[in-house]
Amino acid sequence: MLAYDKLFRLDGRRAVVVGAGSGIGRECARALAAHGADVVCADRDAPSAAQTAELAGGSPYPLDVLDAAAVSRAAAELGDVDILVFTPATNVRKRLLDYTQEEFDRVVGLNLTASFGLVRAFGAGMAARGRGSIIGFASIRAFTVEPGQSVYAATKAGLLQLLRTAAAELGPRGVRVNAVAPGVVETPLTAQIKANREWYEAYAAKSALGRWARPEEMAGAVVYLASDAASFVTGSCLVVDGGWTAVDGRFDPPN
């Protein structure tokens, strides 16, 4: 019988957070550690990974997810991993007809190809051990788009379907796979928008809460999906967007 007072505890579990050097990844690493997990803070920026590890009481691990061999090596070296969280993504905000092939390849390479490599490398070990939780960061752009978001949106929609398929394939072997879809979050990825006050305020007005999210507001969703509280949750996408996708426009009709 499940002990409700330990529902969210992660004691004795090893978590790897890829993209832990800053933003959402850093806060997820801290939250998982606070709930008892042994956290490996992986990032291509080794000093930032070390800083997060110090904050979380975990261990740093330099990792460039664009290096497929390095990802496979990490999965082998880090041993029995119970939880994988990955956040790395990039965006080139351009109209579709202005996109170059190099920019397309760069966005797809990090957002989708690298994610595929992480799921495959760490998912194999989890499936062999008969347990595990994989949590990837999609976006509300998997569902709703705007001009200038074509390739980013396509990769996030693709990632969501990749994770759902992984859930279907790995579920019989005890591995749960889920996605978190943030709205607008104040991270380095959104610095371009934040620098434009009109753009920033327009995005804030789109959510039901009337503001942007802070990186730490994504951590609760990750702890939940990693824990026994979500033991029957797989193939799902937890939308954490302040109501953005629930609101059909911002005009308030007269009573």
C-alpha positions in Angstrom: 0.0 0.0 0.0 1.3 3.4 -0.9 2.5 5.6 2.0 0.9 9.0 1.2 3.4 10.8 3.4 6.2 9.6 1.1 4.3 10.0 -2.1 6.8 12.5 -3.6 10.0 11.3 -2.0 12.8 10.2 -4.2 15.2 8.7 -1.7 17.5 6.1 -3.1 16.9 7.1 -6.7 19.5 8.5 -9.1 18.4 11.3 -11.4 20.2 12.8 -14.3 19.2 16.3 -15.3 20.5 17.3 -18.7 20.6 21.1 -19.1 21.1 21.5 -15.4 23.5 24.4 -15.8 20.9 27.1 -15.8 17.2 28.0 -16.0 14.6 25.3 -15.8 17.2 22.5 -15.6 18.9 24.0 -12.6 15.7 24.4 -10.7 14.6 20.8 -11.5 17.9 19.5 -10.3 17.5 21.4 -7.0 13.9 20.2 -6.5 14.7 16.6 -7.2 17.6 16.7 -4.7 15.4 18.4 -2.1 13.1 15.3 -2.4 15.9 12.9 -1.8 17.2 12.0 -5.2 20.9 11.6 -5.9 21.2 14.1 -8.7 23.7 14.2 -11.6 23.8 17.7 -13.0 24.7 17.4 -16.7 25.4 20.3 -19.0 27.9 21.2 -21.8 28.9 24.2 -19.7 31.0 22.4 -17.1 31.4 25.4 -14.7 27.6 26.0 -14.7 27.0 22.3 -14.1 29.4 22.4 -11.1 27.6 25.4 -9.7 24.2 23.7 -9.9 25.7 20.6 -8.3 27.0 22.7 -5.4 23.5 24.2 -5.0 21.8 20.9 -5.2 24.3 18.8 -3.3 24.7 16.6 -6.4 27.5 15.8 -8.8 28.4 17.6 -12.0 28.8 15.9 -15.4 30.0 17.7 -18.5 27.9 16.5 -21.5 27.3 17.9 -25.0 24.1 16.3 -26.2 25.0 17.0 -29.8 27.8 14.4 -29.4 26.0 11.1 -29.8 29.0 9.1 -28.6 29.2 11.2 -25.5 25.5 10.6 -24.7 26.0 6.8 -25.0 29.1 7.0 -22.9 27.2 9.0 -20.2 24.4 6.4 -20.1 27.0 3.7 -19.5 29.2 5.6 -17.0 26.4 6.9 -14.8 25.1 3.4 -14.0 21.6 2.8 -12.7 19.6 5.9 -13.6 16.1 6.0 -12.3 15.1 9.4 -13.6 16.1 11.3 -16.7 15.1 14.9 -17.2 16.2 16.9 -20.2 15.6 20.6 -21.1 18.1 21.7 -23.8 16.5 23.5 -26.7 17.2 26.3 -29.1 15.1 28.6 -31.3 15.7 30.8 -34.3 12.8 33.2 -34.5 12.4 33.8 -38.2 9.6 33.6 -40.8 9.5 30.3 -42.6 10.6 31.7 -46.0 13.6 33.4 -44.3 14.9 30.3 -42.7 18.2 28.9 -43.9 18.9 25.1 -44.1 21.7 25.6 -41.6 19.3 27.2 -39.1 16.7 24.4 -39.7 19.3 21.7 -39.1 20.6 23.5 -36.0 17.2 23.7 -34.3 16.1 20.2 -35.3 19.5 18.8 -34.2 19.3 20.0 -30.7 15.5 20.0 -30.0 14.7 16.6 -31.7 17.7 14.6 -32.7 19.6 15.1 -29.4 16.4 14.3 -27.5 16.0 11.1 -29.5 19.6 10.1 -28.5 19.0 10.8 -24.8 15.7 8.7 -24.7 17.4 5.9 -26.6 20.6 5.8 -24.5 19.1 6.1 -21.0 15.8 4.4 -21.9 17.7 1.2 -22.8 19.2 0.9 -19.3 15.9 1.6 -17.6 14.1 -1.0 -19.7 16.7 -3.6 -18.9 16.2 -2.9 -15.2 12.5 -2.7 -15.4 12.0 0.7 -14.0 12.5 4.4 -14.7 10.9 7.8 -15.4 11.8 9.9 -18.4 10.7 13.5 -18.5 11.3 15.7 -21.6 10.5 19.4 -22.0 8.2 20.2 -24.9 6.4 23.5 -25.1 3.0 25.0 -25.7 4.3 25.5 -29.2 3.6 21.8 -29.7 0.0 22.9 -29.8 -0.3 26.6 -30.7 1.9 28.6 -33.0 2.6 32.1 -34.1 4.6 33.7 -37.0 8.3 33.0 -36.6 8.0 29.8 -34.6 7.7 27.3 -37.4 10.7 25.0 -36.9 10.7 25.3 -33.1 7.1 24.4 -33.0 7.6 21.5 -35.3 10.4 20.1 -33.2 8.4 20.4 -30.0 5.4 18.7 -31.6 7.7 16.0 -32.8 9.3 15.6 -29.4 5.9 15.2 -27.8 5.0 12.4 -30.2 8.5 10.8 -29.8 7.9 10.7 -26.0 4.4 9.3 -26.4 5.7 6.6 -28.6 8.5 5.8 -26.1 5.8 5.6 -23.4 3.9 3.0 -25.5 7.1 1.0 -26.2 8.7 1.1 -22.8 5.7 1.0 -20.6 5.5 -2.8 -20.6 9.0 -2.8 -19.3 8.3 -0.6 -16.4 9.5 2.7 -17.8 7.2 5.8 -17.7 7.8 8.6 -20.3 6.1 12.0 -20.0 6.5 15.6 -21.2 6.2 19.0 -19.6 5.0 21.8 -21.8 5.8 25.2 -20.3 4.4 28.5 -21.5 6.6 31.5 -21.5 9.4 31.2 -18.8 12.1 33.7 -18.0 15.2 31.8 -19.1 18.1 32.6 -21.4 16.1 31.1 -24.3 13.5 33.9 -24.0 15.9 36.8 -23.4 15.2 38.2 -26.9 11.5 38.7 -26.0 12.2 40.0 -22.5 14.4 42.7 -24.0 11.4 44.1 -26.0 9.0 45.5 -23.4 6.0 45.5 -25.7 6.6 41.9 -26.7 7.2 40.9 -23.1 4.0 42.5 -21.9 2.0 41.0 -24.7 3.1 37.5 -23.8 2.3 38.2 -20.1 -1.2 39.2 -21.0 -1.8 36.0 -23.0 -1.9 33.8 -19.8 -4.8 33.7 -17.4 -2.4 34.6 -14.6 -1.2 37.7 -16.5 2.5 37.1 -16.1 5.5 35.0 -17.2 6.6 31.9 -15.3 9.7 31.6 -13.2 12.0 28.6 -13.8 11.3 27.2 -10.4 7.6 27.0 -11.2 8.4 24.1 -13.6 10.1 22.0 -10.9 7.0 20.8 -9.2 5.7 19.1 -12.4 9.0 17.3 -12.7 9.1 16.1 -9.1 5.5 14.8 -9.6 6.2 12.9 -12.8 9.4 11.5 -11.3 7.8 10.3 -8.1 5.4 7.5 -7.1 2.6 10.1 -7.1 2.6 9.6 -10.9 3.0 5.8 -10.9 0.2 5.4 -13.4 1.0 8.4 -15.5 2.8 7.8 -18.8 2.4 9.1 -22.3 1.1 12.4 -20.9 1.9 16.0 -21.4 1.6 18.2 -18.3 1.0 21.7 -19.5 2.4 24.4 -17.2 1.5 27.6 -18.9 -0.5 29.8 -16.5 -3.6 29.1 -18.6 -2.2 30.3 -21.9 -3.7 27.5 -23.9 -7.0 27.6 -22.1 -7.7 31.2 -23.0 -9.2 31.8 -26.4 -7.9 35.4 -27.0 -7.8 38.2 -24.4 -10.9 40.2 -25.3 -13.4 40.4 -22.4 -16.9 40.5 -24.0 -19.4 42.8 -22.3 -21.7 41.3 -19.7 
